[in-house]
């Protein structure tokens, strides 16, 4: 919806096709008395006039205009368009006079239909000029306005043809369709998502509230006014919502999220495959690197440089983690915390003697059981050390990790120093945190919470995720 325009040519085609199909069927089956029904040609007029108008729409919208946009040939387009309009006008006039709708060859409603269609095309051109990128950041506004325009012009067409179209169709389309859309949106945001999050009681209350809004109001009005029609209409509306609209919308949501999940999984697999290839290409004999680290580690022990040897050992453990466990889908949570602890120990070797730096680390590993995707915790801590330390000003980094039953929570607070202070907190995150966001959307949809807030002096991150 945001990234590209919808296929409006198809949407317009199917919307108009549906309306004309309903119109013809309703007119054929309706037993209501229309003003021209008594005329000998009235029955045929009710069938053929909408069919002629639909045929004009088909030729213009599906044949002539697309051909002109491809070839840019004006003369054939103008010639065929005029021929189509003249022939359709003659046929509509013939049926109108035969049915007694008009007494003269002048049929105003035909020109009204053409004017509405022309007005819609001009309105679409205006929308494209004003609301398409790069004038707008995305396609959302354009798509919403274009969809609303389709609905508005269809309803306007029906209300301007009340002598040909049963007013019931116009009222149903003008009221029922928007109400159905509102019910579907209400279901998605307040019922379906609540059930998806396990909040079944809240979903039940919102469902009850939905029944009280419209069906309940109609029932109440009908009982108070003793209007049987309102009572039955209220009951019917409630049944339609519960037995048709909600189940069908739930099914559509499940299909949509199922397809979206499959696409996200496939995309993740492709991205991971590409990343694996890049990673393999970037490896320059890791065994050589480990042997070199072992040599440095041995030299540090011989020189009694305990801190240096300890740092080299921790760096080697981190490299093994990156080369092996980082390639797995899930690892034990305690291994992820161990990797985080090794990183913090290395940073403490570097910054331990800084007088203007305050570092507070609380890693509570109690209840830290289960598995987690690797490299989810470290980017937040790495970001704090990258942006939170100044050699001139007082700095601080506070890290608090704790585990609850089935979830892990990490809070990271660090100081900010000019010129690294940014107006948008999300800009402070860097590529690492952006990568984490994308991974969380794929691996833990609706199972994580990430809040990043920054002011002029401090940057705060709260991250929690439900683990397996």
Secondary structure as GFF3:
##gff-version 3
##sequence-region A 1 468
A	DSSP	alpha_helix	8	29	.	.	.	ID=ss1
A	DSSP	alpha_helix	42	58	.	.	.	ID=ss2
A	DSSP	pi_helix	59	64	.	.	.	ID=ss3
A	DSSP	alpha_helix	65	71	.	.	.	ID=ss4
A	DSSP	alpha_helix	74	99	.	.	.	ID=ss5
A	DSSP	alpha_helix	108	131	.	.	.	ID=ss6
A	DSSP	alpha_helix	140	159	.	.	.	ID=ss7
A	DSSP	alpha_helix	167	171	.	.	.	ID=ss8
A	DSSP	pi_helix	172	176	.	.	.	ID=ss9
A	DSSP	alpha_helix	177	186	.	.	.	ID=ss10
A	DSSP	pi_helix	187	192	.	.	.	ID=ss11
A	DSSP	alpha_helix	193	196	.	.	.	ID=ss12
A	DSSP	alpha_helix	200	213	.	.	.	ID=ss13
A	DSSP	alpha_helix	215	225	.	.	.	ID=ss14
A	DSSP	alpha_helix	228	240	.	.	.	ID=ss15
A	DSSP	pi_helix	241	245	.	.	.	ID=ss16
A	DSSP	alpha_helix	246	282	.	.	.	ID=ss17
A	DSSP	alpha_helix	286	302	.	.	.	ID=ss18
A	DSSP	alpha_helix	306	323	.	.	.	ID=ss19
A	DSSP	three_ten_helix	325	327	.	.	.	ID=ss20
A	DSSP	beta_strand	331	332	.	.	.	ID=ss21
A	DSSP	alpha_helix	333	351	.	.	.	ID=ss22
A	DSSP	beta_strand	357	363	.	.	.	ID=ss23
A	DSSP	beta_strand	371	372	.	.	.	ID=ss24
A	DSSP	alpha_helix	378	387	.	.	.	ID=ss25
A	DSSP	beta_strand	395	404	.	.	.	ID=ss26
A	DSSP	beta_strand	407	415	.	.	.	ID=ss27
A	DSSP	three_ten_helix	425	429	.	.	.	ID=ss28
A	DSSP	alpha_helix	430	443	.	.	.	ID=ss29
A	DSSP	beta_strand	448	454	.	.	.	ID=ss30
A	DSSP	beta_strand	458	466	.	.	.	ID=ss31
###
